[in-house]
């Protein structure tokens, strides 16, 4: 999939897939919300509202109220690519969230995922 197609996908289509991935591994919707709010600055009510909107996935990140500065410390591979080496800024933001959800699905404790 090319980047523009990913950026244009609806948030309401992609985010539930992240939740389902975590839930299949015994994690909760609330934990996915927690990593998403940590990363983007949106609140849980914002996420609920956006899930009923036509917002594009790229715009979810472009419009994030407060991207967490600590996100730059996220390391590791997603889809075989190291997140820290991704050159396209918007794609990197998307992959940060993918990596956080991956860590949840692997059973990593929340304090380790968020670097607290």
PDB file as gemmi writes it, atoms N, CA and C in Angstrom:
CRYST1    1.000    1.000    1.000  90.00  90.00  90.00 P 1                      
ATOM      1  N   UNK A   1       0.850  -1.180   0.000  1.00  0.00           N  
ATOM      2  CA  UNK A   1       0.000   0.000   0.000  1.00  0.00           C  
ATOM      3  C   UNK A   1       0.894   1.242   0.000  1.00  0.00           C  
ATOM      4  N   UNK A   2       0.563   2.189  -0.847  1.00  0.00           N  
ATOM      5  CA  UNK A   2       1.370   3.407  -0.854  1.00  0.00           C  
ATOM      6  C   UNK A   2       0.950   4.309   0.308  1.00  0.00           C  
ATOM      7  N   UNK A   3       1.845   5.219   0.645  1.00  0.00           N  
ATOM      8  CA  UNK A   3       1.610   6.086   1.798  1.00  0.00           C  
ATOM      9  C   UNK A   3       0.340   6.913   1.663  1.00  0.00           C  
ATOM     10  N   UNK A   4       0.095   7.464   0.488  1.00  0.00           N  
ATOM     11  CA  UNK A   4      -1.085   8.319   0.308  1.00  0.00           C  
ATOM     12  C   UNK A   4      -2.378   7.540   0.538  1.00  0.00           C  
ATOM     13  N   UNK A   5      -2.412   6.283   0.128  1.00  0.00           N  
ATOM     14  CA  UNK A   5      -3.600   5.459   0.358  1.00  0.00           C  
ATOM     15  C   UNK A   5      -3.799   5.229   1.853  1.00  0.00           C  
ATOM     16  N   UNK A   6      -2.716   4.996   2.569  1.00  0.00           N  
ATOM     17  CA  UNK A   6      -2.794   4.819   4.022  1.00  0.00           C  
ATOM     18  C   UNK A   6      -3.266   6.105   4.689  1.00  0.00           C  
ATOM     19  N   UNK A   7      -2.702   7.233   4.288  1.00  0.00           N  
ATOM     20  CA  UNK A   7      -3.077   8.518   4.884  1.00  0.00           C  
ATOM     21  C   UNK A   7      -4.548   8.833   4.644  1.00  0.00           C  
ATOM     22  N   UNK A   8      -5.088   8.383   3.510  1.00  0.00           N  
ATOM     23  CA  UNK A   8      -6.477   8.685   3.146  1.00  0.00           C  
ATOM     24  C   UNK A   8      -7.491   7.728   3.764  1.00  0.00           C  
ATOM     25  N   UNK A   9      -7.044   6.596   4.297  1.00  0.00           N  
ATOM     26  CA  UNK A   9      -7.979   5.661   4.919  1.00  0.00           C  
ATOM     27  C   UNK A   9      -8.694   6.343   6.079  1.00  0.00           C  
ATOM     28  N   UNK A  10      -9.886   5.919   6.350  1.00  0.00           N  
ATOM     29  CA  UNK A  10     -10.679   6.505   7.429  1.00  0.00           C  
ATOM     30  C   UNK A  10     -10.154   6.037   8.793  1.00  0.00           C  
ATOM     31  N   UNK A  11     -10.009   6.977   9.709  1.00  0.00           N  
ATOM     32  CA  UNK A  11      -9.633   6.646  11.078  1.00  0.00           C  
ATOM     33  C   UNK A  11     -10.590   5.609  11.644  1.00  0.00           C  
ATOM     34  N   UNK A  12     -11.874   5.769  11.330  1.00  0.00           N  
ATOM     35  CA  UNK A  12     -12.907   4.861  11.849  1.00  0.00           C  
ATOM     36  C   UNK A  12     -12.760   3.442  11.314  1.00  0.00           C  
ATOM     37  N   UNK A  13     -11.962   3.265  10.284  1.00  0.00           N  
ATOM     38  CA  UNK A  13     -11.699   1.926   9.753  1.00  0.00           C  
ATOM     39  C   UNK A  13     -10.411   1.334  10.338  1.00  0.00           C  
ATOM     40  N   UNK A  14      -9.403   2.169  10.521  1.00  0.00           N  
ATOM     41  CA  UNK A  14      -8.089   1.684  10.953  1.00  0.00           C  
ATOM     42  C   UNK A  14      -8.022   1.471  12.460  1.00  0.00           C  
ATOM     43  N   UNK A  15      -8.491   2.434  13.242  1.00  0.00           N  
ATOM     44  CA  UNK A  15      -8.331   2.355  14.693  1.00  0.00           C  
ATOM     45  C   UNK A  15      -8.988   1.110  15.299  1.00  0.00           C  
ATOM     46  N   UNK A  16     -10.182   0.714  14.858  1.00  0.00           N  
ATOM     47  CA  UNK A  16     -10.761  -0.524  15.393  1.00  0.00           C  
ATOM     48  C   UNK A  16      -9.893  -1.761  15.107  1.00  0.00           C  
ATOM     49  N   UNK A  17      -9.130  -1.736  14.034  1.00  0.00           N  
ATOM     50  CA  UNK A  17      -8.226  -2.855  13.741  1.00  0.00           C  
ATOM     51  C   UNK A  17      -7.096  -2.919  14.771  1.00  0.00           C  
ATOM     52  N   UNK A  18      -6.624  -1.765  15.203  1.00  0.00           N  
ATOM     53  CA  UNK A  18      -5.597  -1.736  16.245  1.00  0.00           C  
ATOM     54  C   UNK A  18      -6.159  -2.265  17.567  1.00  0.00           C  
ATOM     55  N   UNK A  19      -7.382  -1.872  17.872  1.00  0.00           N  
ATOM     56  CA  UNK A  19      -8.036  -2.352  19.089  1.00  0.00           C  
ATOM     57  C   UNK A  19      -8.210  -3.870  19.022  1.00  0.00           C  
ATOM     58  N   UNK A  20      -8.683  -4.362  17.880  1.00  0.00           N  
ATOM     59  CA  UNK A  20      -8.898  -5.807  17.717  1.00  0.00           C  
ATOM     60  C   UNK A  20      -7.594  -6.578  17.860  1.00  0.00           C  
ATOM     61  N   UNK A  21      -6.519  -6.050  17.327  1.00  0.00           N  
ATOM     62  CA  UNK A  21      -5.213  -6.714  17.443  1.00  0.00           C  
ATOM     63  C   UNK A  21      -4.825  -6.860  18.909  1.00  0.00           C  
ATOM     64  N   UNK A  22      -4.977  -5.794  19.668  1.00  0.00           N  
ATOM     65  CA  UNK A  22      -4.638  -5.833  21.091  1.00  0.00           C  
ATOM     66  C   UNK A  22      -5.561  -6.785  21.848  1.00  0.00           C  
ATOM     67  N   UNK A  23      -6.859  -6.723  21.542  1.00  0.00           N  
ATOM     68  CA  UNK A  23      -7.817  -7.580  22.253  1.00  0.00           C  
ATOM     69  C   UNK A  23      -7.582  -9.060  21.968  1.00  0.00           C  
ATOM     70  N   UNK A  24      -7.157  -9.394  20.750  1.00  0.00           N  
ATOM     71  CA  UNK A  24      -6.847 -10.802  20.427  1.00  0.00           C  
ATOM     72  C   UNK A  24      -5.731 -11.346  21.307  1.00  0.00           C  
ATOM     73  N   UNK A  25      -4.888 -10.447  21.778  1.00  0.00           N  
ATOM     74  CA  UNK A  25      -3.751 -10.847  22.616  1.00  0.00           C  
ATOM     75  C   UNK A  25      -4.015 -10.611  24.102  1.00  0.00           C  
ATOM     76  N   UNK A  26      -5.282 -10.374  24.450  1.00  0.00           N  
ATOM     77  CA  UNK A  26      -5.645 -10.245  25.856  1.00  0.00           C  
ATOM     78  C   UNK A  26      -5.508  -8.843  26.436  1.00  0.00           C  
ATOM     79  N   UNK A  27      -5.277  -7.857  25.587  1.00  0.00           N  
ATOM     80  CA  UNK A  27      -5.205  -6.483  26.067  1.00  0.00           C  
ATOM     81  C   UNK A  27      -6.556  -5.821  25.838  1.00  0.00           C  
ATOM     82  N   UNK A  28      -6.738  -4.634  26.379  1.00  0.00           N  
ATOM     83  CA  UNK A  28      -8.065  -4.004  26.335  1.00  0.00           C  
ATOM     84  C   UNK A  28      -8.117  -2.796  25.415  1.00  0.00           C  
ATOM     85  N   UNK A  29      -9.346  -2.456  25.078  1.00  0.00           N  
ATOM     86  CA  UNK A  29      -9.613  -1.234  24.310  1.00  0.00           C  
ATOM     87  C   UNK A  29      -9.070  -0.026  25.068  1.00  0.00           C  
ATOM     88  N   UNK A  30      -9.253  -0.022  26.371  1.00  0.00           N  
ATOM     89  CA  UNK A  30      -8.798   1.088  27.197  1.00  0.00           C  
ATOM     90  C   UNK A  30      -7.281   1.251  27.115  1.00  0.00           C  
ATOM     91  N   UNK A  31      -6.559   0.150  27.027  1.00  0.00           N  
ATOM     92  CA  UNK A  31      -5.101   0.239  26.914  1.00  0.00           C  
ATOM     93  C   UNK A  31      -4.690   0.819  25.555  1.00  0.00           C  
ATOM     94  N   UNK A  32      -5.413   0.470  24.506  1.00  0.00           N  
ATOM     95  CA  UNK A  32      -5.141   1.064  23.195  1.00  0.00           C  
ATOM     96  C   UNK A  32      -5.437   2.563  23.252  1.00  0.00           C  
ATOM     97  N   UNK A  33      -6.533   2.931  23.882  1.00  0.00           N  
ATOM     98  CA  UNK A  33      -6.851   4.341  24.061  1.00  0.00           C  
ATOM     99  C   UNK A  33      -5.720   5.025  24.846  1.00  0.00           C  
ATOM    100  N   UNK A  34      -5.209   4.365  25.861  1.00  0.00           N  
ATOM    101  CA  UNK A  34      -4.163   4.962  26.688  1.00  0.00           C  
ATOM    102  C   UNK A  34      -2.906   5.258  25.875  1.00  0.00           C  
ATOM    103  N   UNK A  35      -2.474   4.317  25.042  1.00  0.00           N  
ATOM    104  CA  UNK A  35      -1.269   4.584  24.244  1.00  0.00           C  
ATOM    105  C   UNK A  35      -1.559   5.632  23.169  1.00  0.00           C  
ATOM    106  N   UNK A  36      -2.762   5.619  22.606  1.00  0.00           N  
ATOM    107  CA  UNK A  36      -3.114   6.601  21.573  1.00  0.00           C  
ATOM    108  C   UNK A  36      -3.197   8.008  22.168  1.00  0.00           C  
ATOM    109  N   UNK A  37      -3.766   8.133  23.350  1.00  0.00           N  
ATOM    110  CA  UNK A  37      -3.863   9.452  23.970  1.00  0.00           C  
ATOM    111  C   UNK A  37      -2.483   9.930  24.418  1.00  0.00           C  
ATOM    112  N   UNK A  38      -1.646   9.028  24.907  1.00  0.00           N  
ATOM    113  CA  UNK A  38      -0.274   9.381  25.282  1.00  0.00           C  
ATOM    114  C   UNK A  38       0.476   9.922  24.063  1.00  0.00           C  
ATOM    115  N   UNK A  39       0.324   9.252  22.942  1.00  0.00           N  
ATOM    116  CA  UNK A  39       1.048   9.621  21.729  1.00  0.00           C  
ATOM    117  C   UNK A  39       0.555  10.932  21.122  1.00  0.00           C  
ATOM    118  N   UNK A  40      -0.753  11.121  21.082  1.00  0.00           N  
ATOM    119  CA  UNK A  40      -1.333  12.207  20.276  1.00  0.00           C  
ATOM    120  C   UNK A  40      -1.867  13.401  21.055  1.00  0.00           C  
ATOM    121  N   UNK A  41      -2.209  13.213  22.316  1.00  0.00           N  
ATOM    122  CA  UNK A  41      -2.818  14.293  23.081  1.00  0.00           C  
ATOM    123  C   UNK A  41      -4.332  14.339  22.989  1.00  0.00           C  
ATOM    124  N   UNK A  42      -4.929  13.488  22.143  1.00  0.00           N  
ATOM    125  CA  UNK A  42      -6.382  13.386  22.125  1.00  0.00           C  
ATOM    126  C   UNK A  42      -6.840  12.762  23.438  1.00  0.00           C  
ATOM    127  N   UNK A  43      -8.051  13.054  23.857  1.00  0.00           N  
ATOM    128  CA  UNK A  43      -8.646  12.392  25.006  1.00  0.00           C  
ATOM    129  C   UNK A  43      -9.491  11.219  24.550  1.00  0.00           C  
ATOM    130  N   UNK A  44      -9.925  10.395  25.494  1.00  0.00           N  
ATOM    131  CA  UNK A  44     -10.761   9.242  25.165  1.00  0.00           C  
ATOM    132  C   UNK A  44     -12.061   9.685  24.489  1.00  0.00           C  
ATOM    133  N   UNK A  45     -12.660  10.764  24.966  1.00  0.00           N  
ATOM    134  CA  UNK A  45     -13.895  11.263  24.349  1.00  0.00           C  
ATOM    135  C   UNK A  45     -13.634  11.708  22.910  1.00  0.00           C  
ATOM    136  N   UNK A  46     -12.458  12.284  22.676  1.00  0.00           N  
ATOM    137  CA  UNK A  46     -12.095  12.680  21.309  1.00  0.00           C  
ATOM    138  C   UNK A  46     -12.022  11.450  20.403  1.00  0.00           C  
ATOM    139  N   UNK A  47     -11.382  10.393  20.899  1.00  0.00           N  
ATOM    140  CA  UNK A  47     -11.257   9.168  20.101  1.00  0.00           C  
ATOM    141  C   UNK A  47     -12.632   8.593  19.789  1.00  0.00           C  
ATOM    142  N   UNK A  48     -13.510   8.568  20.787  1.00  0.00           N  
ATOM    143  CA  UNK A  48     -14.875   8.075  20.560  1.00  0.00           C  
ATOM    144  C   UNK A  48     -15.574   8.896  19.478  1.00  0.00           C  
ATOM    145  N   UNK A  49     -15.431  10.209  19.538  1.00  0.00           N  
ATOM    146  CA  UNK A  49     -16.050  11.089  18.558  1.00  0.00           C  
ATOM    147  C   UNK A  49     -15.456  10.854  17.168  1.00  0.00           C  
ATOM    148  N   UNK A  50     -14.146  10.724  17.097  1.00  0.00           N  
ATOM    149  CA  UNK A  50     -13.483  10.531  15.807  1.00  0.00           C  
ATOM    150  C   UNK A  50     -13.834   9.193  15.172  1.00  0.00           C  
ATOM    151  N   UNK A  51     -14.157   8.215  15.997  1.00  0.00           N  
ATOM    152  CA  UNK A  51     -14.558   6.908  15.475  1.00  0.00           C  
ATOM    153  C   UNK A  51     -15.897   6.958  14.749  1.00  0.00           C  
ATOM    154  N   UNK A  52     -16.641   8.010  14.949  1.00  0.00           N  
ATOM    155  CA  UNK A  52     -17.933   8.168  14.257  1.00  0.00           C  
ATOM    156  C   UNK A  52     -17.848   9.223  13.150  1.00  0.00           C  
ATOM    157  N   UNK A  53     -16.637   9.660  12.842  1.00  0.00           N  
ATOM    158  CA  UNK A  53     -16.453  10.713  11.839  1.00  0.00           C  
ATOM    159  C   UNK A  53     -15.867  10.135  10.548  1.00  0.00           C  
ATOM    160  N   UNK A  54     -15.702  11.003   9.572  1.00  0.00           N  
ATOM    161  CA  UNK A  54     -15.081  10.634   8.296  1.00  0.00           C  
ATOM    162  C   UNK A  54     -13.614  11.058   8.245  1.00  0.00           C  
ATOM    163  N   UNK A  55     -13.009  11.339   9.377  1.00  0.00           N  
ATOM    164  CA  UNK A  55     -11.634  11.813   9.434  1.00  0.00           C  
ATOM    165  C   UNK A  55     -10.673  10.811   8.798  1.00  0.00           C  
ATOM    166  N   UNK A  56      -9.781  11.321   7.957  1.00  0.00           N  
ATOM    167  CA  UNK A  56      -8.747  10.478   7.353  1.00  0.00           C  
ATOM    168  C   UNK A  56      -7.697  10.145   8.408  1.00  0.00           C  
ATOM    169  N   UNK A  57      -7.094   8.976   8.274  1.00  0.00           N  
ATOM    170  CA  UNK A  57      -6.100   8.528   9.242  1.00  0.00           C  
ATOM    171  C   UNK A  57      -4.918   9.496   9.288  1.00  0.00           C  
ATOM    172  N   UNK A  58      -4.482   9.966   8.157  1.00  0.00           N  
ATOM    173  CA  UNK A  58      -3.394  10.943   8.136  1.00  0.00           C  
ATOM    174  C   UNK A  58      -3.767  12.212   8.883  1.00  0.00           C  
ATOM    175  N   UNK A  59      -5.008  12.660   8.726  1.00  0.00           N  
ATOM    176  CA  UNK A  59      -5.464  13.866   9.413  1.00  0.00           C  
ATOM    177  C   UNK A  59      -5.564  13.659  10.921  1.00  0.00           C  
ATOM    178  N   UNK A  60      -5.814  12.442  11.350  1.00  0.00           N  
ATOM    179  CA  UNK A  60      -5.807  12.139  12.783  1.00  0.00           C  
ATOM    180  C   UNK A  60      -4.473  12.555  13.385  1.00  0.00           C  
ATOM    181  N   UNK A  61      -3.393  12.250  12.700  1.00  0.00           N  
ATOM    182  CA  UNK A  61      -2.062  12.603  13.193  1.00  0.00           C  
ATOM    183  C   UNK A  61      -1.708  14.061  12.889  1.00  0.00           C  
ATOM    184  N   UNK A  62      -2.077  14.542  11.718  1.00  0.00           N  
ATOM    185  CA  UNK A  62      -1.794  15.945  11.365  1.00  0.00           C  
ATOM    186  C   UNK A  62      -2.466  16.909  12.349  1.00  0.00           C  
ATOM    187  N   UNK A  63      -3.654  16.549  12.828  1.00  0.00           N  
ATOM    188  CA  UNK A  63      -4.439  17.410  13.707  1.00  0.00           C  
ATOM    189  C   UNK A  63      -4.273  17.082  15.189  1.00  0.00           C  
ATOM    190  N   UNK A  64      -3.363  16.189  15.500  1.00  0.00           N  
ATOM    191  CA  UNK A  64      -3.189  15.780  16.903  1.00  0.00           C  
ATOM    192  C   UNK A  64      -2.911  17.011  17.768  1.00  0.00           C  
ATOM    193  N   UNK A  65      -3.621  17.120  18.887  1.00  0.00           N  
ATOM    194  CA  UNK A  65      -3.482  18.325  19.706  1.00  0.00           C  
ATOM    195  C   UNK A  65      -2.119  18.480  20.372  1.00  0.00           C  
ATOM    196  N   UNK A  66      -1.460  17.382  20.709  1.00  0.00           N  
ATOM    197  CA  UNK A  66      -0.193  17.493  21.442  1.00  0.00           C  
ATOM    198  C   UNK A  66       0.617  16.209  21.271  1.00  0.00           C  
ATOM    199  N   UNK A  67       1.326  16.098  20.159  1.00  0.00           N  
ATOM    200  CA  UNK A  67       2.162  14.911  19.965  1.00  0.00           C  
ATOM    201  C   UNK A  67       3.209  14.860  21.081  1.00  0.00           C  
ATOM    202  N   UNK A  68       3.319  13.717  21.708  1.00  0.00           N  
ATOM    203  CA  UNK A  68       4.209  13.554  22.851  1.00  0.00           C  
ATOM    204  C   UNK A  68       5.664  13.620  22.401  1.00  0.00           C  
ATOM    205  N   UNK A  69       6.444  14.474  23.034  1.00  0.00           N  
ATOM    206  CA  UNK A  69       7.863  14.612  22.680  1.00  0.00           C  
ATOM    207  C   UNK A  69       8.628  13.303  22.881  1.00  0.00           C  
ATOM    208  N   UNK A  70       8.190  12.496  23.836  1.00  0.00           N  
ATOM    209  CA  UNK A  70       8.882  11.233  24.117  1.00  0.00           C  
ATOM    210  C   UNK A  70       8.682  10.192  23.020  1.00  0.00           C  
ATOM    211  N   UNK A  71       7.798  10.477  22.058  1.00  0.00           N  
ATOM    212  CA  UNK A  71       7.558   9.515  20.984  1.00  0.00           C  
ATOM    213  C   UNK A  71       8.831   9.259  20.187  1.00  0.00           C  
ATOM    214  N   UNK A  72       9.714  10.225  20.151  1.00  0.00           N  
ATOM    215  CA  UNK A  72      10.975  10.081  19.411  1.00  0.00           C  
ATOM    216  C   UNK A  72      11.875   9.010  20.017  1.00  0.00           C  
ATOM    217  N   UNK A  73      11.566   8.591  21.243  1.00  0.00           N  
ATOM    218  CA  UNK A  73      12.344   7.541  21.904  1.00  0.00           C  
ATOM    219  C   UNK A  73      11.854   6.148  21.540  1.00  0.00           C  
ATOM    220  N   UNK A  74      10.737   6.053  20.822  1.00  0.00           N  
ATOM    221  CA  UNK A  74      10.198   4.750  20.422  1.00  0.00           C  
ATOM    222  C   UNK A  74      11.147   4.135  19.404  1.00  0.00           C  
ATOM    223  N   UNK A  75      11.547   2.910  19.673  1.00  0.00           N  
ATOM    224  CA  UNK A  75      12.494   2.194  18.820  1.00  0.00           C  
ATOM    225  C   UNK A  75      11.932   0.826  18.483  1.00  0.00           C  
ATOM    226  N   UNK A  76      12.452   0.252  17.421  1.00  0.00           N  
ATOM    227  CA  UNK A  76      12.078  -1.101  17.046  1.00  0.00           C  
ATOM    228  C   UNK A  76      11.492  -1.153  15.656  1.00  0.00           C  
ATOM    229  N   UNK A  77      11.201  -2.366  15.230  1.00  0.00           N  
ATOM    230  CA  UNK A  77      10.711  -2.584  13.875  1.00  0.00           C  
ATOM    231  C   UNK A  77       9.210  -2.790  13.842  1.00  0.00           C  
ATOM    232  N   UNK A  78       8.625  -2.299  12.787  1.00  0.00           N  
ATOM    233  CA  UNK A  78       7.220  -2.541  12.477  1.00  0.00           C  
ATOM    234  C   UNK A  78       7.176  -2.810  10.983  1.00  0.00           C  
ATOM    235  N   UNK A  79       6.581  -3.912  10.605  1.00  0.00           N  
ATOM    236  CA  UNK A  79       6.545  -4.321   9.199  1.00  0.00           C  
ATOM    237  C   UNK A  79       7.959  -4.420   8.620  1.00  0.00           C  
ATOM    238  N   UNK A  80       8.907  -4.837   9.456  1.00  0.00           N  
ATOM    239  CA  UNK A  80      10.281  -5.022   9.004  1.00  0.00           C  
ATOM    240  C   UNK A  80      11.083  -3.748   8.833  1.00  0.00           C  
ATOM    241  N   UNK A  81      10.539  -2.615   9.256  1.00  0.00           N  
ATOM    242  CA  UNK A  81      11.232  -1.332   9.105  1.00  0.00           C  
ATOM    243  C   UNK A  81      11.394  -0.705  10.487  1.00  0.00           C  
ATOM    244  N   UNK A  82      12.585  -0.232  10.780  1.00  0.00           N  
ATOM    245  CA  UNK A  82      12.826   0.437  12.056  1.00  0.00           C  
ATOM    246  C   UNK A  82      12.105   1.786  12.068  1.00  0.00           C  
ATOM    247  N   UNK A  83      11.272   1.999  13.078  1.00  0.00           N  
ATOM    248  CA  UNK A  83      10.477   3.231  13.126  1.00  0.00           C  
ATOM    249  C   UNK A  83      11.360   4.468  13.194  1.00  0.00           C  
ATOM    250  N   UNK A  84      12.483   4.351  13.841  1.00  0.00           N  
ATOM    251  CA  UNK A  84      13.360   5.511  13.975  1.00  0.00           C  
ATOM    252  C   UNK A  84      14.043   5.907  12.659  1.00  0.00           C  
ATOM    253  N   UNK A  85      14.003   5.019  11.669  1.00  0.00           N  
ATOM    254  CA  UNK A  85      14.662   5.325  10.390  1.00  0.00           C  
ATOM    255  C   UNK A  85      13.677   5.748   9.293  1.00  0.00           C  
ATOM    256  N   UNK A  86      12.394   5.822   9.608  1.00  0.00           N  
ATOM    257  CA  UNK A  86      11.394   6.227   8.614  1.00  0.00           C  
ATOM    258  C   UNK A  86      11.570   7.715   8.311  1.00  0.00           C  
ATOM    259  N   UNK A  87      11.717   8.032   7.035  1.00  0.00           N  
ATOM    260  CA  UNK A  87      11.996   9.413   6.616  1.00  0.00           C  
ATOM    261  C   UNK A  87      10.742  10.267   6.477  1.00  0.00           C  
ATOM    262  N   UNK A  88       9.624   9.674   6.058  1.00  0.00           N  
ATOM    263  CA  UNK A  88       8.365  10.416   5.866  1.00  0.00           C  
ATOM    264  C   UNK A  88       7.762  10.705   7.245  1.00  0.00           C  
ATOM    265  N   UNK A  89       7.699  11.972   7.675  1.00  0.00           N  
ATOM    266  CA  UNK A  89       7.237  12.303   9.024  1.00  0.00           C  
ATOM    267  C   UNK A  89       5.853  11.762   9.381  1.00  0.00           C  
ATOM    268  N   UNK A  90       4.888  11.885   8.480  1.00  0.00           N  
ATOM    269  CA  UNK A  90       3.539  11.410   8.791  1.00  0.00           C  
ATOM    270  C   UNK A  90       3.505   9.889   8.917  1.00  0.00           C  
ATOM    271  N   UNK A  91       4.204   9.207   8.053  1.00  0.00           N  
ATOM    272  CA  UNK A  91       4.275   7.745   8.141  1.00  0.00           C  
ATOM    273  C   UNK A  91       4.939   7.329   9.449  1.00  0.00           C  
ATOM    274  N   UNK A  92       5.945   8.062   9.870  1.00  0.00           N  
ATOM    275  CA  UNK A  92       6.606   7.748  11.130  1.00  0.00           C  
ATOM    276  C   UNK A  92       5.631   7.884  12.298  1.00  0.00           C  
ATOM    277  N   UNK A  93       4.804   8.931  12.295  1.00  0.00           N  
ATOM    278  CA  UNK A  93       3.815   9.094  13.370  1.00  0.00           C  
ATOM    279  C   UNK A  93       2.862   7.894  13.405  1.00  0.00           C  
ATOM    280  N   UNK A  94       2.412   7.472  12.240  1.00  0.00           N  
ATOM    281  CA  UNK A  94       1.507   6.326  12.150  1.00  0.00           C  
ATOM    282  C   UNK A  94       2.187   5.076  12.677  1.00  0.00           C  
ATOM    283  N   UNK A  95       3.427   4.876  12.309  1.00  0.00           N  
ATOM    284  CA  UNK A  95       4.160   3.680  12.736  1.00  0.00           C  
ATOM    285  C   UNK A  95       4.486   3.706  14.220  1.00  0.00           C  
ATOM    286  N   UNK A  96       4.614   4.901  14.805  1.00  0.00           N  
ATOM    287  CA  UNK A  96       4.771   4.973  16.258  1.00  0.00           C  
ATOM    288  C   UNK A  96       3.565   4.337  16.945  1.00  0.00           C  
ATOM    289  N   UNK A  97       2.369   4.680  16.501  1.00  0.00           N  
ATOM    290  CA  UNK A  97       1.174   4.090  17.106  1.00  0.00           C  
ATOM    291  C   UNK A  97       1.139   2.592  16.855  1.00  0.00           C  
ATOM    292  N   UNK A  98       1.484   2.168  15.642  1.00  0.00           N  
ATOM    293  CA  UNK A  98       1.544   0.727  15.352  1.00  0.00           C  
ATOM    294  C   UNK A  98       2.489   0.024  16.315  1.00  0.00           C  
ATOM    295  N   UNK A  99       3.645   0.629  16.554  1.00  0.00           N  
ATOM    296  CA  UNK A  99       4.648   0.020  17.433  1.00  0.00           C  
ATOM    297  C   UNK A  99       4.138  -0.057  18.866  1.00  0.00           C  
ATOM    298  N   UNK A 100       3.478   0.988  19.340  1.00  0.00           N  
ATOM    299  CA  UNK A 100       2.927   0.959  20.701  1.00  0.00           C  
ATOM    300  C   UNK A 100       1.894  -0.155  20.849  1.00  0.00           C  
ATOM    301  N   UNK A 101       1.028  -0.300  19.862  1.00  0.00           N  
ATOM    302  CA  UNK A 101       0.015  -1.364  19.907  1.00  0.00           C  
ATOM    303  C   UNK A 101       0.685  -2.731  19.800  1.00  0.00           C  
ATOM    304  N   UNK A 102       1.731  -2.838  18.993  1.00  0.00           N  
ATOM    305  CA  UNK A 102       2.504  -4.084  18.906  1.00  0.00           C  
ATOM    306  C   UNK A 102       3.062  -4.472  20.271  1.00  0.00           C  
ATOM    307  N   UNK A 103       3.611  -3.508  20.967  1.00  0.00           N  
ATOM    308  CA  UNK A 103       4.177  -3.771  22.292  1.00  0.00           C  
ATOM    309  C   UNK A 103       3.085  -4.220  23.263  1.00  0.00           C  
ATOM    310  N   UNK A 104       1.912  -3.612  23.176  1.00  0.00           N  
ATOM    311  CA  UNK A 104       0.776  -4.061  23.982  1.00  0.00           C  
ATOM    312  C   UNK A 104       0.454  -5.518  23.677  1.00  0.00           C  
ATOM    313  N   UNK A 105       0.340  -5.823  22.392  1.00  0.00           N  
ATOM    314  CA  UNK A 105      -0.028  -7.172  21.964  1.00  0.00           C  
ATOM    315  C   UNK A 105       1.003  -8.211  22.397  1.00  0.00           C  
ATOM    316  N   UNK A 106       2.241  -7.796  22.533  1.00  0.00           N  
ATOM    317  CA  UNK A 106       3.301  -8.711  22.974  1.00  0.00           C  
ATOM    318  C   UNK A 106       3.290  -8.915  24.479  1.00  0.00           C  
ATOM    319  N   UNK A 107       2.414  -8.177  25.178  1.00  0.00           N  
ATOM    320  CA  UNK A 107       2.282  -8.345  26.618  1.00  0.00           C  
ATOM    321  C   UNK A 107       3.190  -7.469  27.448  1.00  0.00           C  
ATOM    322  N   UNK A 108       3.827  -6.515  26.836  1.00  0.00           N  
ATOM    323  CA  UNK A 108       4.726  -5.627  27.566  1.00  0.00           C  
ATOM    324  C   UNK A 108       3.925  -4.772  28.547  1.00  0.00           C  
ATOM    325  N   UNK A 109       4.437  -4.551  29.757  1.00  0.00           N  
ATOM    326  CA  UNK A 109       3.721  -3.707  30.727  1.00  0.00           C  
ATOM    327  C   UNK A 109       3.599  -2.264  30.238  1.00  0.00           C  
ATOM    328  N   UNK A 110       2.492  -1.632  30.589  1.00  0.00           N  
ATOM    329  CA  UNK A 110       2.209  -0.278  30.124  1.00  0.00           C  
ATOM    330  C   UNK A 110       3.311   0.700  30.505  1.00  0.00           C  
ATOM    331  N   UNK A 111       3.858   0.615  31.724  1.00  0.00           N  
ATOM    332  CA  UNK A 111       4.889   1.559  32.127  1.00  0.00           C  
ATOM    333  C   UNK A 111       6.144   1.425  31.263  1.00  0.00           C  
ATOM    334  N   UNK A 112       6.429   0.233  30.779  1.00  0.00           N  
ATOM    335  CA  UNK A 112       7.570   0.038  29.889  1.00  0.00           C  
ATOM    336  C   UNK A 112       7.270   0.560  28.492  1.00  0.00           C  
ATOM    337  N   UNK A 113       6.041   0.386  28.035  1.00  0.00           N  
ATOM    338  CA  UNK A 113       5.638   0.854  26.700  1.00  0.00           C  
ATOM    339  C   UNK A 113       5.744   2.376  26.628  1.00  0.00           C  
ATOM    340  N   UNK A 114       5.270   3.044  27.659  1.00  0.00           N  
ATOM    341  CA  UNK A 114       5.214   4.501  27.655  1.00  0.00           C  
ATOM    342  C   UNK A 114       6.468   5.137  28.247  1.00  0.00           C  
ATOM    343  N   UNK A 115       7.419   4.315  28.651  1.00  0.00           N  
ATOM    344  CA  UNK A 115       8.682   4.838  29.177  1.00  0.00           C  
ATOM    345  C   UNK A 115       8.559   5.576  30.476  1.00  0.00           C  
ATOM    346  N   UNK A 116       7.599   5.143  31.290  1.00  0.00           N  
ATOM    347  CA  UNK A 116       7.381   5.837  32.578  1.00  0.00           C  
ATOM    348  C   UNK A 116       8.153   5.155  33.693  1.00  0.00           C  
TER     349      UNK A 116                                                      
END                                                                             
